[in-house]
Amino acid sequence: MIEIGGIQVPFATKKLIEIPVARLPTQTMISLPVIVINGICQGPRLWLSAAIHGDELNGVEIIHRVLQYIIPEQLRGTIIAVPVVNVFGFIEQSRYLPDRRDLNRSFPGSSRGSLASRLANIFMEEIVNQATHGIDLHTASAHRINLPQIRANLDDPQTYACAKAFGASIMIHSQTRDGSLRQAATRQGIPVLLYEAGEALRFNTHAIRVGVAGILRVIATLDMYTFSARFAAIDPIEVRETRWVRASRSGILKLKVALGDQVSQKQTLGIIADAFGETSTQLRSPCDGLVIGNQQNPLVSQGDGIVHLAV
């Protein structure tokens, strides 16, 4: 038996639970939707979360597809899925909450703080405190796109095993950011993977497919489920350092590389020209690397991150 939001979920049961969060000015109650699949016996408790930033949609679809594979009577342990954490931002197609706070900089939160802090506190109390493992799904922020990648503490053996099992093309050793969900959960000893892929407000077929297969491989690795279909794993590239190549001037960007490209030191990554095409500057790579993210808006300002390289 597991209890979330005051609702008990017996063994071999799937249940949708709505946890009240706050009322809109119209007094309409906004709730946190949680799908709980409790298996036939005790085992790992894996949480899946998406749309902590309300405009990051790939993870919503990934979770929906993953849950279609899970039959409660064949599950060992529990899956706690929250497809839309930032319900407010999701409705408004915004990264942020109505108070303009970033939910992923508000953990572990407080029951008496801002709206972001209260929502973070609810998530910690009702979801994270019930879990033994976690996978948090993200995309790049506005006007950027990310190659499918796992970010995690690769120095922790449990986390490393899950990251490798996920099988994204690249896994990056990444320190936690202050106020992030991953930091708050890690401090409680929970191994957490952060999956980054695609762009905001768009479904990316490849990113979704990689995310679904990766989560199912982690579930199988944790011995929670035996799948009839096999999901071929990729031996991921392990990276310890990433670097942003930034615009040295403002102008119109003509990018010369794409996601997944291998580049060499001093290679031209793009050209930034003025609006009249009279002057231009080449953007060169400072090192050998792999393109794991890039700017998509051709209008750039000096200092903007243009290409993200795994060194």
TORKEFI-577043 format. One record per atom (N, C-alpha, C, O): residue in one letter; z, x, y. Coordinates in steps of 0.001 Angstrom, whole numbers, padded with zeros to 6 digits, always signed. Last residue first. Example, Ala and Ser with C-alpha at 12.3 -4.5 7.8 and 13.67 -1.06 7.14 Angstrom:
% residues 2
S+007080+012850-002250S+007140+013670-001060S+007870+012900+000030S+008039+013409+001138A+007800+013190-005690A+007800+012300-004500A+007800+013200-003300A+008465+014236-003319
% end
This chain:
% residues 311
V-024369+032986+018587V-024645+034422+018611V-024690+034936+017179V-024910+036127+016958A-025904+030087+019449A-024963+030641+018483A-025325+032104+018322A-026456+032433+017963L-026485+028990+022770L-026854+029876+021666L-025668+030151+020756L-024561+030416+021227H-027783+026558+024787H-026553+026968+024107H-026950+027749+022863H-027666+027235+022003V-029418+026503+027886V-029560+026691+026437V-028237+027200+025874V-027643+028141+026401I-028256+025675+030387I-029614+025296+029981I-029786+025379+028483I-030253+024424+027862G-025778+024735+032587G-026004+025243+031239G-027363+024750+030742G-027599+023544+030681D-026221+025467+036082D-026269+024511+034965D-026459+025237+033634D-027196+026220+033550G-026492+027370+038058G-025250+027362+037290G-025231+026377+036144G-024329+026426+035308Q-028485+025416+040170Q-027980+026753+039881Q-026633+026649+039170Q-025741+025931+039621S-029785+022525+038511S-029140+023183+039644S-028627+024545+039211S-028369+024784+038031V-032804+020937+037399V-031586+021715+037168V-031081+022308+038473V-031844+022557+039406L-034763+018653+035871L-034222+018973+037190L-032882+019660+037025L-031921+019044+036564P-035289+018018+033230P-036004+019152+033823P-035516+019527+035222P-035826+020615+035707N-032851+017369+030860N-033309+016976+032190N-034021+018162+032842N-033413+019221+032995Q-031903+018654+028638Q-033134+017877+028505Q-033698+017413+029840Q-034884+017101+029942Q-030421+021696+027521Q-030586+020718+028588Q-031896+019977+028381Q-032895+020582+027993N-029360+022228+024103N-030126+022534+025315N-030140+021358+026283N-029906+020207+025915G-028127+023944+021180G-028046+022882+022178G-028880+023241+023388G-029089+024420+023676I-028587+026024+019548I-027807+024914+018986I-027634+023766+019975I-027058+022732+019637V-030669+028578+018723V-030521+027511+019721V-029803+026330+019075V-030338+025702+018162L-029304+031660+017838L-029899+030419+017339L-029643+029336+018371L-028517+029188+018848G-029952+035128+018835G-029157+033940+018525G-029993+032784+018009G-031196+032901+017777D-029511+038113+020684D-030144+037437+019551D-029306+036211+019216D-028079+036255+019306C-029003+037692+024282C-028663+038217+022961C-029573+037585+021906C-030310+036642+022194P-029694+036466+026608P-028881+037675+026730P-028605+038350+025381P-028044+039444+025335S-032971+035270+027221S-031816+035256+026334S-031024+036556+026473S-031612+037637+026459R-034027+034236+030516R-034109+035098+029342R-032824+035055+028523R-031737+034833+029056L-036057+032434+032514L-034719+032365+031929L-034765+033126+030616L-035466+032715+029691Q-037928+033400+035343Q-037824+033308+033892Q-036355+033289+033472Q-035528+034029+034005T-038822+031550+038173T-037918+032541+037602T-037846+032328+036100T-037718+031194+035637S-041263+031056+040794S-040645+030730+039507S-039788+031888+039027S-039989+033040+039412T-042982+029471+043477T-042131+030557+042977T-041482+030112+041677T-041190+028931+041488E-044673+027263+043618E-045068+028512+044279E-044251+029703+043789E-044768+030817+043696G-044226+024685+042812G-044833+025600+041860G-045218+026941+042447G-046000+027681+041850F-042839+022956+044324F-044245+023133+044710F-044972+024105+043781F-046173+024331+043926A-040236+022990+043476A-040954+021715+043377A-042445+021850+043670A-043231+020973+043313D-039903+026141+041663D-039589+025208+042749D-040490+023980+042638D-041396+023939+041806A-039038+026680+038175A-039919+026799+039336A-039452+025868+040443A-038701+024923+040198I-037971+028369+035446I-037492+027470+036492I-038323+027717+037743I-038317+028814+038302I-038735+028564+032051I-039122+028966+033401I-038609+027912+034377I-038789+026713+034163G-037179+029831+029036G-037730+028804+029897G-038091+029380+031242G-037794+030537+031540L-036670+031985+027502L-036234+030680+026995L-036829+029541+027802L-036966+028421+027308T-037995+035017+026592T-038060+033966+027610T-037720+032617+026987T-038393+032161+026063Q-035804+037465+025203Q-036895+036508+025025Q-036843+035461+026126Q-035759+035060+026548K-033606+039112+025375K-034587+039206+026454K-035800+038290+026269K-036727+038325+027079Q-033046+038952+021879Q-032571+039379+023198Q-033749+039601+024149Q-034758+040199+023775S-034612+036133+020255S-034202+037533+020334S-033781+037868+021760S-034117+037162+022712V-033933+033117+018430V-034452+033836+019591V-033915+035260+019578V-032889+035546+018960Q-034768+030452+016352Q-034120+031754+016438Q-034758+032518+017584Q-035983+032564+017699D-034384+026958+016920D-035188+028179+017051D-034293+029416+017025D-033205+029425+017601G-032757+024748+016971G-032939+025421+015695G-033776+026681+015767G-033876+027409+014779L-034471+023094+019586L-033290+023168+018725L-033638+023849+017406L-034673+023568+016801A-036862+025280+021264A-036396+023990+020754A-035168+024193+019887A-034853+025316+019495V-038221+026797+024284V-037632+026846+022945V-037152+025449+022560V-037047+024556+023401K-039016+026607+026884K-039960+027232+025955K-039427+027297+024526K-040116+027804+023641L-038866+024258+029547L-038207+024908+028420L-039238+025418+027425L-040227+024737+027151K-039022+024280+032775K-039997+024164+031694K-039452+024970+030519K-039556+026196+030489L-037267+022762+035426L-037208+023568+034204L-038372+023246+033271L-038667+022079+033012I-037200+023127+038831I-037744+022311+037737I-037900+023193+036514I-038569+024226+036550G-034140+024173+040443G-035571+023920+040402G-035949+022995+039262G-035143+022193+038791S-031872+026854+041270S-032196+025439+041125S-033706+025261+041087S-034456+026078+041620R-031065+029772+039291R-031528+029119+040518R-031749+027643+040231R-031806+027234+039072S-030158+030512+036895S-029874+031442+037990S-030316+030875+039340S-029987+031421+040393A-028649+028480+034487A-029723+028600+035469A-029309+029538+036598A-028239+029378+037186R-027255+030086+031555R-027201+029202+032717R-028329+029492+033711R-028879+030593+033759V-026568+029907+028245V-027448+030586+029185V-027632+029637+030361V-028108+028514+030190W-023515+030022+026528W-024433+029214+027333W-025264+030140+028220W-024730+031043+028863R-022736+031114+023262R-022886+031432+024685R-023859+030464+025341R-024899+030130+024773T-020358+031538+020584T-021506+030860+021190T-021537+031192+022685T-020511+031506+023290E-019105+033002+017597E-019260+033066+019054E-020488+032277+019485E-021532+032335+018836R-019087+032775+014892R-017796+033001+015545R-017895+033002+017069R-016873+033003+017756V-020610+030932+012293V-020710+031552+013613V-019328+031658+014242V-018509+030745+014135E-022377+030633+009308E-021046+030688+009934E-021123+031502+011214E-021636+032621+011222I-024726+028383+008094I-024528+029650+008798I-023164+029594+009485I-022843+028618+010164P-024201+026627+004964P-024265+026724+006430P-024131+028156+006930P-023518+029011+006292D-026205+025694+002518D-025228+026751+002740D-025228+027055+004233D-026165+027682+004727I-026379+022241+002024I-026982+023410+002659I-025883+024446+002816I-024761+024116+003200A-026480+020073-000824A-025763+020779+000236A-026595+021935+000777A-027408+022523+000064A-027700+016944-001709A-027917+018390-001748A-027272+019066-000549A-027494+018673+000596F-025980+014604-003151F-026398+014922-001799F-026484+016443-001684F-025469+017131-001576R-026674+012454-005838R-026228+013773-005391R-026805+014056-004012R-027975+013779-003746A-025428+009237-006754A-026482+010073-006183A-025891+011407-005732A-024741+011471-005297S-022928+008372-007539S-024004+008399-008532S-025170+009258-008056S-025822+009928-008857F-019900+010012-006660F-021118+009318-006263F-022190+009451-007345F-022335+010498-007976T-016588+009599-006842T-017684+010192-007603T-018944+009389-007318T-019042+008221-007694Y-013929+010340-004552Y-014986+009443-005029Y-016007+010250-005822Y-016264+011418-005528M-012029+012180-003928M-011722+010790-003616M-012723+009829-004252M-012418+008656-004469D-012087+014943-003939D-011905+014228-005207D-011473+012777-004966D-010658+012227-005707L-012899+016285-001773L-011476+015919-001787L-011110+015130-003047L-009967+014699-003206T-015607+016319-002321T-014852+017569-002427T-013351+017308-002478T-012615+018029-003151A-016311+013680-001671A-016403+014137-003057A-015590+015403-003282A-014950+015550-004324I-015883+013772+001096I-015146+012798+000275I-015161+013218-001192I-014144+013123-001878V-017803+015715+001763V-016372+015991+001981V-015525+015049+001136V-014549+015481+000522R-020135+014316+001114R-019806+015548+000379R-018339+015917+000558R-017697+016379-000385L-020002+012270+002992L-019926+011933+001568L-019608+013165+000729L-018886+013068-000263I-020342+013769+005333I-019076+013063+005093I-018922+012719+003615I-017837+012860+003052G-023015+014689+004937G-021890+015618+005081G-020556+014962+004788G-019727+015527+004075A-024563+012370+004882A-024496+013214+003684A-023297+014158+003750A-022639+014400+002738V-024093+011523+007568V-023739+010680+006424V-023570+011533+005169V-022558+011434+004475G-025107+013715+009082G-023713+013292+009192G-023252+012467+008008G-022152+012673+007494V-027813+013788+008387V-026968+014950+008093V-025492+014558+008114V-024715+015008+007272R-028586+011247+009413R-028739+011560+007996R-027843+012739+007581R-027192+012685+006538I-028050+011571+012147I-027340+010549+011374I-027401+010864+009884I-026398+010762+009178A-029831+013603+012840A-028392+013795+013039A-027577+012810+012218A-026539+013165+011659H-032286+012332+012272H-031882+013540+011544H-030376+013755+011644H-029720+014054+010646T-032278+010160+014099T-032377+009941+012656T-031881+011140+011867T-031137+010984+010899N-030287+009390+016658N-031110+010498+016201N-031121+010464+014681N-030097+010710+014043F-029915+006983+019155F-029800+007273+017735F-030771+008407+017398F-031933+008383+017804R-028447+007507+022353R-029640+007510+021508R-029225+007684+020050R-028300+008437+019744L-026277+008001+024028L-027026+006750+024186L-028349+006722+023416L-029268+005992+023789A-026442+011600+023857A-025766+010363+024250A-026760+009213+024365A-027916+009404+024743E-027776+013293+020925E-027585+013102+022353E-026927+011760+022642E-026863+010890+021773G-027120+015499+018112G-027884+014519+018858G-027495+014431+020321G-026951+015379+020888A-023834+016332+017050A-025256+016234+016742A-025918+015175+017609A-025367+014096+017821E-020874+017602+015778E-021667+017433+017000E-023136+017366+016614E-023633+018253+015921Y-017838+016970+014270Y-019282+017008+014049Y-019992+016700+015352Y-019749+015661+015966L-014964+018561+013526L-015639+017912+014636L-017136+018093+014427L-017642+019215+014408L-012401+018187+011131L-013753+018638+011431L-014282+017866+012621L-014077+016657+012723V-009056+019110+010507V-009974+018230+011233V-011327+018922+011416V-011393+020089+011804P-006067+019000+008691P-007377+019646+008827P-008376+018667+009454P-008523+017537+008988I-002954+018637+010210I-004051+017897+009585I-005355+018669+009778I-005722+018967+010915G-000656+019523+011491G-001007+020107+010208G-002136+019415+009483G-002280+019574+008271Q-000260+018685+013989Q+000487+017966+012961Q+000102+018431+011561Q+000483+017813+010567R-002060+020136+015376R-000645+020469+015583R+000255+019743+014596R+001403+020138+014390T-004349+018746+014705T-004130+020069+014118T-002677+020478+014257T-002118+021100+013354A-004124+016497+016373A-004019+016336+014924A-003728+017664+014233A-002948+017710+013282A-004429+017681+018911A-003227+016905+018610A-003034+016756+017104A-001914+016872+016607Q-006991+018897+018684Q-005803+019703+018950Q-004532+018968+018534Q-003659+019546+017886R-008622+016655+018254R-008537+017705+017222R-007301+018577+017437R-006636+018954+016472L-008333+015247+020644L-007840+014656+019403L-007663+015735+018337L-006673+015734+017605S-007324+017344+023417S-008310+016766+022507S-007626+016169+021277S-006505+016535+020922G-005574+018650+025092G-005677+017205+025217G-006659+016557+024276G-006828+015338+024313D-007397+021640+025154D-006185+020940+025568D-006452+019445+025705D-007418+019026+026343R-009415+022257+022276R-009269+022103+023719R-008011+021318+024039R-007610+020435+023281T-009292+024740+019654T-009129+023371+020145T-008973+023360+021665T-008472+024312+022262Q-011900+027076+018840Q-010530+026776+019220Q-010456+025352+019767Q-011443+024826+020281S-014120+027328+016158S-013894+026826+017509S-012418+026555+017732S-011765+025894+016925H-016687+028539+014316H-015239+028672+014506H-014935+028355+015957H-015424+029020+016870I-019198+026392+013236I-018753+027268+014316I-017232+027316+014343I-016567+026282+014387M-021861+026093+011029M-020454+025776+011289M-019885+026857+012199M-020061+028053+011971I-025061+024634+010498I-024255+025666+011124I-022826+025184+011268I-022586+024019+011587S-026138+022556+009085S-026855+023829+009070S-026039+024967+009664S-026293+026135+009369A-023484+021018+007177A-024377+021052+008331A-025033+022431+008368A-024535+023370+007748G-021704+020802+004957G-023071+021256+004768G-024009+021056+005941G-025217+020934+005740F-019189+020031+004032F-019959+019125+004889F-021441+019504+004865F-022315+018642+004766A-018174+022269+002746A-018641+021139+001933A-019502+020194+002757A-020453+019613+002232K-017384+023764+004952K-018469+024263+004099K-019039+023136+003244K-020251+023059+003041A-015330+022142+005905A-016475+022458+006764A-017656+022928+005937A-018796+022537+006190C-013536+022173+003751C-014170+020907+004147C-015411+021161+004999C-016425+020482+004841A-012832+024892+003761A-013426+024291+002550A-014141+022987+002890A-015228+022723+002378Y-011691+025130+006324Y-012900+025883+005981Y-013608+025262+004779Y-014831+025122+004775T-009403+023584+006056T-010439+023180+007002T-011759+023859+006677T-012819+023238+006747Q-008017+025118+004177Q-008377+023734+003893Q-009517+023254+004787Q-010461+022608+004332P-007750+027694+005520P-008473+027548+004242P-008895+026114+003937P-010019+025897+003482D-008437+028411+008837D-007562+027618+007981D-008303+027308+006678D-009381+026715+006720D-010451+029590+010200D-009424+030489+009664D-008419+029751+008786D-007637+030379+008072L-012038+027712+011327L-012504+028272+010065L-011525+029280+009467L-011738+029771+008358N-011539+024971+012882N-010768+026198+012722N-011104+026787+011353N-010516+026400+010343A-014793+023768+013942A-013512+023660+013244A-012793+025007+013278A-013365+026031+013650R-017752+021999+014141R-016828+022875+014872R-015438+022680+014282R-014969+021551+014143I-020931+021730+012763I-019505+021482+012578I-018728+022492+013396I-019007+023690+013354Q-024027+020298+013860Q-023119+021433+013703Q-021702+020941+013479Q-021322+019868+013948P-027319+019549+014733P-026175+019179+013889P-025312+020399+013555P-025805+021400+013035L-027955+020505+018115L-028314+020672+016718L-027114+020240+015872L-025980+020535+016249N-027715+018289+020905N-027119+019299+020033N-027766+019309+018657N-028084+018259+018100I-028752+017813+024277I-028895+017470+022870I-028359+018624+022029I-028523+019791+022385R-028143+016298+027512R-028170+017431+026588R-028334+016922+025161R-028088+015750+024874H-027805+014111+029127H-028937+015002+029421H-028946+016270+028577H-029672+017215+028885A-024323+013778+028456A-025539+013257+029087A-026530+014362+029418A-026151+015417+029925S-023221+015720+025577S-023010+014873+026753S-024357+014530+027391S-025406+014954+026906A-023917+015432+022026A-023881+016163+023293A-023627+015179+024428A-023794+013969+024270T-021640+013498+019978T-022970+013976+020346T-022812+014870+021572T-021708+015041+022089H-019240+013300+017212H-019638+013379+018614H-021133+013649+018739H-021807+013979+017764L-016554+012383+015122L-017996+012463+015305L-018383+012368+016777L-017923+011482+017498D-014092+013815+013136D-014351+013191+014430D-015809+013445+014796D-016259+014590+014784I-012211+013519+010313I-013545+013917+010776I-013844+013115+012036I-013849+011884+012010G-009165+014597+008695G-009897+013846+009702G-011277+014413+009982G-011495+015622+009903H-006432+014080+006377H-007628+014798+006816H-008350+013948+007854H-008176+012730+007896T-004291+012425+006099T-004109+013805+005630T-005274+014685+006062T-005134+015907+006114A-002927+009785+008209A-003987+010530+007555A-003529+011902+007068A-002540+012460+007542Q-001180+008414+009761Q-001364+007895+008403Q-002247+008815+007562Q-002318+008658+006343N-001311+009541+012228N-000046+009674+011496N-000119+009152+010072N+000773+009414+009264V-003872+008680+013041V-003628+010084+012689V-002362+010241+011867V-002347+011003+010900I-003391+005766+013380I-004446+006366+012563I-004062+007773+012096I-003943+008023+010897E-001171+004985+014914E-001687+004087+013882E-002678+004749+012928E-002791+004329+011776E-000537+007117+016662E+000510+006426+015908E-000060+005659+014717E+000516+005687+013629M-003022+007925+017743M-002155+008882+017037M-001162+008164+016136M-000965+008552+014984F-003913+005536+018900F-004705+006180+017856F-003854+007169+017056F-003961+007236+015832I-001906+005084+020801I-002129+004109+019729I-002880+004758+018580I-002532+004558+017417N-002329+007335+022448N-001055+007161+021739N-001191+006181+020576N-000656+006418+019493A-004853+006774+023483A-004656+007972+022671A-003380+007854+021841A-003358+008230+020669L-004200+004503+024965L-005132+004376+023849L-005005+005572+022908L-005044+005415+021688R-002474+005669+026855R-001973+004622+025957R-002882+004458+024740R-002401+004294+023619S-004190+007434+028180S-003012+007949+027486S-002465+006934+026491S-002038+007306+025397A-006019+005655+029305A-006472+006673+028353A-005305+007182+027524A-005419+007341+026309L-004285+004238+031002L-004990+003530+029932L-005468+004516+028872L-005340+004252+027676S-001354+006366+031468S-002590+005721+031901S-003219+004979+030729S-002744+005078+029598G+001782+005755+029745G+000897+006485+030639G-000279+005660+031108G-000225+004431+031147R+003482+004834+027842R+003732+004398+029214R+002820+005069+030225R+003050+004969+031431S+002909+005970+025451S+002914+004503+025476S+003136+003961+026885S+002995+002759+027111S+000662+008697+025577S+001985+008155+025850S+001884+006641+025921S+000886+006098+026396G-001125+011537+024082G-000945+010277+024796G+000492+009860+024969G+001419+010564+024568P-001784+013960+022988P-001449+012862+022084P-001127+011536+022767P-000884+010531+022099F-004962+013249+024613F-004090+013227+023435F-002945+014220+023593F-003113+015234+024270S-006844+013390+026601S-005636+012596+026874S-004663+012540+025696S-003645+011854+025773R-009377+014166+026398R-008505+015118+027092R-007144+014466+027355R-006385+014918+028212N-010809+012114+025343N-010626+013300+024512N-009956+014454+025258N-009974+015592+024789L-011033+010305+027435L-010069+010030+026365L-009795+011269+025530L-008675+011462+025056D-011189+011029+030702D-011820+011417+029446D-010782+011238+028340D-009771+011939+028313R-011045+008484+033241R-010434+009559+032458R-011210+009789+031172R-011811+008867+030620R-011901+006373+034706R-012679+007610+034796R-012021+008781+034073R-012402+009934+034273D-010770+003990+034124D-010069+004799+035125D-010705+006173+035304D-010136+007042+035966P-012384+003035+032034P-012531+002454+033379P-011819+003259+034472P-012228+003210+035632L-013346+006108+030307L-012636+004839+030394L-012779+004277+031809L-013254+004983+032699Y-016637+007628+029758Y-015246+007572+030177Y-014637+006179+030033Y-015317+005214+029686R-019285+007451+029136R-018489+008462+028439R-016995+008213+028636R-016187+008552+027772S-020597+004141+028843S-020070+005237+029651S-019261+006193+028778S-018632+005781+027803Q-021326+001530+028258Q-022261+002623+027994Q-021894+003863+028808Q-022753+004536+029378E-019384-000385+028395E-020010-000014+029664E-021078+001061+029504E-021683+001473+030494I-018569-000486+025735I-019093-001700+026366I-019882-001353+027628I-020923-001952+027899F-017633+002140+025471F-018719+001653+024622F-019380+000422+025239F-020606+000309+025258G-015433+002238+027159G-016628+003015+027488G-017841+002551+026714G-018957+002563+027234F-013758+000484+025643F-014072+000209+027050F-015353+000939+027462F-016253+000335+028045V-013442+001696+023171V-014123+000402+023249V-014571+000102+024677V-015641-000468+024890N-013285+004477+021875N-013282+004105+023297N-014074+002811+023481N-015232+002834+023896V-013812+004202+019092V-012455+004451+019597V-012351+004017+021061V-011440+003279+021434V-015572+002790+016745V-015599+002815+018212V-014161+002983+018709V-013391+002023+018741P-014997+003128+014002P-016344+003413+014505P-016425+003528+016022P-017252+004278+016540V-012683+004313+012184V-012666+003720+013524V-014018+004016+014168V-014174+005051+014815A-011409+004116+008928A-012580+004319+009772A-012442+003584+011099A-012128+002394+011138I-009819+005571+006439I-009471+004826+007650I-010563+005102+008668I-010638+006203+009214I-009633+005546+003000I-010493+005880+004137I-010118+004960+005286I-010097+003737+005142T-007480+006838+000464T-007752+005843+001513T-008712+006400+002550T-008626+007567+002933G-007438+007272-003130G-006948+007554-001788G-007398+006478-000814G-007666+005344-001210R-010330+006883-004780R-008999+007456-004970R-008492+007916-003599R-009049+008831-002993L-012448+004128-005451L-011942+005113-004495L-010542+005574-004885L-009688+004773-005266Q-013379+002028-006838Q-013759+003350-007345Q-013227+004487-006466Q-013519+005658-006706E-012662-000269-005574E-012192-000118-006950E-012560+001242-007557E-012112+001575-008654P-014076-000090-003097P-012626+000146-003168P-012116+000427-004573P-011235+001268-004755I-016967+001747-002747I-016434+000564-003427I-014931+000785-003628I-014546+001761-004271I-019017+003100-000326I-017661+003122-000889I-017283+001765-001469I-017282+000757-000762Y-021399+003059+001018Y-021380+003757-000266Y-020054+003571-001019Y-019977+003853-002215Q-020909+001897+003426Q-021723+001152+002477Q-021727+001786+001087Q-022025+001118+000097L-019641+003824+004906L-018814+002784+004289L-019599+001951+003279L-019009+001362+002372V-021820+005303+005900V-020898+005893+004915V-020132+004808+004168V-019991+004865+002947R-022923+003529+007793R-023678+003879+006584R-022779+004471+005502R-022954+004175+004319H-020879+003420+009737H-021364+002192+009098H-022078+002506+007786H-021864+001827+006782I-020751+006147+010475I-019629+005509+009791I-020069+004238+009080I-019674+004001+007939I-023288+006430+011722I-022910+007262+010572I-021782+006606+009782I-021850+006521+008556E-023125+004672+013886E-024052+004375+012789E-023718+005187+011543E-023851+004687+010425V-021203+006092+015361V-020988+004677+015021V-021858+004303+013820V-021382+003694+012861G-022358+008577+015827G-021226+008476+014904G-020926+007055+014479G-020448+006824+013368N-024303+008039+017802N-024691+008440+016446N-023576+008224+015437N-023815+007749+014327L-023264+007517+020390L-023487+006415+019454L-023812+006836+018021L-023610+006043+017101E-021496+007976+023059E-021924+008814+021929E-022039+007931+020686E-021045+007638+020020D-020360+006639+025143D-021827+006674+025112D-022373+007505+023949D-023582+007718+023859G-017579+006898+024973G-018191+005607+024683G-019701+005596+024616G-020284+004648+024090H-015984+009244+023150H-016775+009100+024378H-017692+007910+024146H-018498+007920+023215I-015321+008315+020722I-014213+008634+021634I-014782+008711+023048I-014142+008295+024014A-017303+007632+018828A-017336+007032+020171A-015993+007170+020898A-015573+006255+021606A-015408+007752+015730A-016607+007967+016545A-016422+007289+017895A-015512+006482+018084S-013705+008924+012807S-013691+008334+014146S-014977+008687+014889S-015550+009761+014707L-012043+008638+009797L-013352+008865+010392L-013348+008193+011760L-013021+007011+011863W-009425+010015+007819W-009854+009164+008926W-011231+009616+009397W-011547+010806+009398L-008313+009937+004532L-009306+010513+005443L-009609+009541+006563L-009998+008398+006323R-005899+010777+002473R-006180+009709+003436R-007043+010307+004538R-006568+011082+005367P-005832+011547-001028P-006036+011915+000373P-006319+010687+001235P-006897+009700+000779G-003895+009129-002935G-004732+010315-002828G-004867+010703-001374G-004086+010233-000547Q-003072+006425-005143Q-002771+007308-004025Q-003668+008544-004084Q-004134+008942-005152C-005623+004112-006240C-004422+004924-006443C-004202+005795-005213C-005069+005879-004344I-007805+002688-005506I-007045+002187-006654I-005777+002976-006910I-004940+002560-007711G-007954+002652-001855G-008464+002806-003207G-007521+002298-004278G-006565+001574-003998N-008609+000916+001026N-007532+001484+000224N-007983+001491-001236N-008350+000451-001782I-010211+001131+003879I-010538+000963+002462I-009466+001688+001675I-009417+002918+001655V-010206-000319+007007V-009389+000411+006029V-009894+000086+004627V-009991-001078+004239I-011405-000148+010156I-011781-000577+008808I-011025+000297+007818I-011193+001516+007801V-010454-001257+013307V-010193-000267+012252V-010593-000868+010910V-010167-001971+010568P-010935-001665+016749P-011312-002106+015399P-011152-000978+014387P-011656+000126+014593L-008726-002330+019223L-009275-001182+018526L-009636-001617+017107L-008736-001914+016321S-009432-004869+021711S-008748-004354+020527S-009465-003139+019970S-010656-002938+020210I-008782-006560+024656I-009628-005548+024026I-008830-004907+022886I-007698-004462+023079M-008513-009872+025732M-007879-008771+025023M-008935-007845+024420M-009865-008301+023754T-009052-011083+028946T-009620-010929+027608T-008996-009712+026936T-008961-008632+027525Q-008244-011179+031541Q-007230-011463+030525Q-007793-011480+029105Q-007092-011851+028164T-009941-010174+033349T-010168-011581+032999T-009160-012089+031970T-009194-013253+031570P-009261-007494+033348P-008799-008328+034467P-008997-009820+034216P-008297-010644+034804L-008451-007033+029802L-009315-006871+030960L-008758-007698+032122L-007870-008523+031910R-005583-005763+028105R-006382-006889+028576R-007265-006462+029749R-006873-005638+030575A-005360-003457+025332A-005043-003891+026700A-005942-005066+027061A-006942-005324+026391V-005117-003404+022393V-004964-002233+023266V-004526-002655+024670V-003458-002263+025140P-004469-004555+019075P-004558-004837+020514P-004291-003584+021346P-003379-002808+021059I-006415-003773+016360I-005152-003397+017000I-005272-003652+018502I-006104-003021+019154E-007723-005365+013682E-007921-005187+015116E-006565-004960+015776E-005691-005826+015757I-009069-004493+010562I-007862-004718+011345I-008190-004484+012825I-008860-003510+013169L-010628-005322+007616L-010840-005044+009032L-009589-005438+009800L-009112-006569+009701K-010287-003918+004369K-009828-004884+005371K-010179-004396+006771K-010048-003211+007078K-010486-003703+000893K-011111-003323+002156K-010750-004373+003199K-010887-005572+002954T-008581-002568-001913T-008874-003596-000901T-009545-002961+000315T-009222-001842+000713A-007079-001126-003822A-008390-001693-004181A-008817-002802-003218A-009342-003834-003634F-003736-001908-002691F-004682-001083-003430F-005961-001865-003723F-005943-003089-003854P-003369-003712+000490P-003027-003370-000898P-004058-002425-001505P-005110-002171-000918V-002399-003255+003657V-003641-003242+002885V-003301-002805+001457V-002976-001639+001238Q-000645-004990+006198Q-000611-004247+004938Q-001933-004391+004198Q-002511-005475+004117I-000426-004636+009642I-001124-005313+008545I-001079-004428+007301I-001437-003251+007356G+000558-003206+011743G+001415-004255+011200G+000787-005033+010056G+001385-005981+009548G-001314-001212+012120G-001267-002313+013082G-000442-003487+012585G-000702-004632+012953I-001271-000604+008700I-001821-000197+009994I-001829-001402+010917I-002294-002479+010545E-000047+000481+005661E+000143-000482+006745E-000367+000112+008047E+000051+001197+008451I-000844+000551+002202I-000851+001238+003495I-000756+000172+004581I-001317-000914+004439M+000000+000843-001192M+000000+000000+000000M+000000+000881+001247M+000759+001847+001330
% end
